Amino acid sequence: MFGVLFAVCAAASNAVGTVYQRKAARLAPAEETMRLALLWDLVRRPVWLLGICGLIGGFLFQAAALHFSVLTVVQPIVVSELPLTLLLGALVFHSRVDRQAIWGTVAISAGVAAVLIATAPRPGHAATTLSWLVASVLSV
């Protein structure tokens, strides 16, 4: 139960983070595009910081969800981030979600479901501290 709750929170938090980072980027001056000045400008915008907090929250909620539940339960819920992002973006930017975006969202969700069904993942071995350290270093 907690895994599902945290997965829903992860999806919602990621959606909020994505939308508000985009909103802040749209407010930035065009001449700062692809320049270090853009990052400096964004860091000083509360809406961008809200977006960063949303993404960090999404990672933390997903980690909590995976602690309480298995990947095959958590991941399909977290994928609902995409439709949530589209809906929230439409509200924040006062726009409509077009038909292609809706069909794209349906296709991605169906694709994730198909992969999970086809691979039938099972619980594996507990990761060691060394394996986590190596994976973290390689990721960074």
C-alpha positions as CSV (number, residue, x, y, z in Angstrom):
1,M,0.0,0.0,0.0
2,F,2.8,2.4,0.9
3,G,4.6,1.6,-2.3
4,V,1.6,2.6,-4.4
5,L,1.1,5.8,-2.4
6,F,4.8,6.8,-2.7
7,A,4.7,5.9,-6.5
8,V,1.7,8.2,-7.0
9,C,3.5,11.0,-5.1
10,A,6.7,10.4,-7.2
11,A,4.7,10.8,-10.4
12,A,3.0,13.9,-9.2
13,S,6.2,15.4,-7.8
14,N,8.0,14.8,-11.1
15,A,5.2,16.4,-13.0
16,V,5.2,19.5,-10.9
17,G,9.0,19.7,-11.1
18,T,9.0,19.4,-14.9
19,V,6.3,21.9,-15.5
20,Y,7.7,24.6,-13.2
21,Q,11.2,24.2,-14.5
22,R,9.9,24.8,-18.0
23,K,7.9,27.8,-16.8
24,A,11.0,29.4,-15.3
25,A,13.0,28.7,-18.5
26,R,10.3,30.3,-20.6
27,L,10.6,33.5,-18.5
28,A,14.4,33.7,-19.0
29,P,15.8,36.1,-21.6
30,A,16.3,34.6,-25.0
31,E,19.9,36.0,-25.2
32,E,20.9,33.7,-22.3
33,T,20.0,30.5,-24.2
34,M,22.8,28.0,-24.0
35,R,24.9,30.2,-21.8
36,L,26.1,30.0,-18.2
37,A,24.1,33.2,-17.5
38,L,20.9,31.1,-18.1
39,L,21.7,28.9,-15.1
40,W,22.5,31.9,-12.9
41,D,19.2,33.5,-13.9
42,L,17.2,30.3,-13.3
43,V,18.8,29.7,-9.8
44,R,17.4,33.1,-8.7
45,R,13.9,32.3,-9.8
46,P,11.7,30.7,-7.1
47,V,9.6,28.9,-9.7
48,W,12.7,27.1,-11.0
49,L,13.7,26.2,-7.5
50,L,10.2,24.8,-6.9
51,G,10.8,22.7,-10.0
52,I,14.1,21.4,-8.7
53,C,12.4,20.6,-5.4
54,G,9.7,18.7,-7.3
55,L,12.3,16.6,-9.1
56,I,14.2,15.8,-5.9
57,G,11.0,14.9,-4.2
58,G,10.1,12.6,-7.2
59,F,13.4,10.7,-6.8
60,L,12.9,10.4,-3.0
61,F,9.3,9.3,-3.4
62,Q,10.3,6.7,-6.0
63,A,13.1,5.4,-3.8
64,A,10.6,5.0,-0.9
65,A,8.1,3.4,-3.3
66,L,10.7,0.8,-4.3
67,H,11.5,0.2,-0.7
68,F,7.9,-0.8,0.0
69,S,7.0,-2.4,-3.3
70,V,8.4,-4.2,-6.3
71,L,9.4,-2.5,-9.6
72,T,6.5,-4.1,-11.5
73,V,4.0,-2.3,-9.2
74,V,5.9,1.0,-8.9
75,Q,7.1,1.7,-12.5
76,P,3.7,1.6,-14.2
77,I,2.4,4.1,-11.7
78,V,5.5,6.4,-12.0
79,V,5.0,6.4,-15.8
80,S,1.7,8.2,-15.1
81,E,4.0,11.2,-14.6
82,L,3.7,11.9,-18.4
83,P,-0.1,12.4,-18.5
84,L,0.1,14.4,-15.3
85,T,2.8,16.6,-16.7
86,L,0.7,17.2,-19.9
87,L,-2.4,18.1,-17.8
88,L,-0.6,20.3,-15.4
89,G,1.3,22.0,-18.2
90,A,-2.0,22.7,-20.0
91,L,-3.3,24.3,-16.8
92,V,-0.2,26.3,-16.0
93,F,0.4,27.5,-19.6
94,H,-3.3,28.0,-20.4
95,S,-3.1,25.6,-23.4
96,R,-4.7,22.5,-24.7
97,V,-3.2,19.0,-24.9
98,D,-3.2,18.0,-28.6
99,R,-4.3,14.7,-30.0
100,Q,-0.7,13.6,-30.8
101,A,0.4,14.1,-27.2
102,I,-2.5,12.1,-26.0
103,W,-1.7,9.2,-28.4
104,G,2.0,9.4,-27.5
105,T,1.2,9.1,-23.8
106,V,-1.1,6.1,-24.5
107,A,1.7,4.5,-26.6
108,I,4.4,5.0,-24.0
109,S,2.2,3.7,-21.2
110,A,1.3,0.6,-23.2
111,G,4.9,0.1,-24.1
112,V,6.0,0.1,-20.5
113,A,3.2,-2.3,-19.6
114,A,4.2,-4.6,-22.5
115,V,7.8,-4.6,-21.5
116,L,6.9,-5.5,-17.9
117,I,4.6,-8.3,-19.0
118,A,7.1,-9.7,-21.5
119,T,10.1,-9.6,-19.2
120,A,8.1,-10.8,-16.1
121,P,10.7,-9.4,-13.7
122,R,11.3,-11.3,-10.4
123,P,13.0,-10.2,-7.2
124,G,16.8,-10.5,-7.4
125,H,19.6,-10.5,-5.0
126,A,20.1,-7.7,-2.5
127,A,22.7,-5.2,-3.7
128,T,25.9,-4.9,-1.8
129,T,27.3,-1.6,-0.6
130,L,30.1,-2.0,-3.1
131,S,27.7,-2.5,-6.0
132,W,25.8,0.6,-5.0
133,L,29.0,2.6,-4.8
134,V,30.2,1.5,-8.2
135,A,26.8,2.2,-9.8
136,S,26.7,5.6,-8.2
137,V,30.2,6.6,-9.3
138,L,29.5,5.4,-12.9
139,S,26.2,7.3,-12.9
140,V,27.8,10.5,-11.8
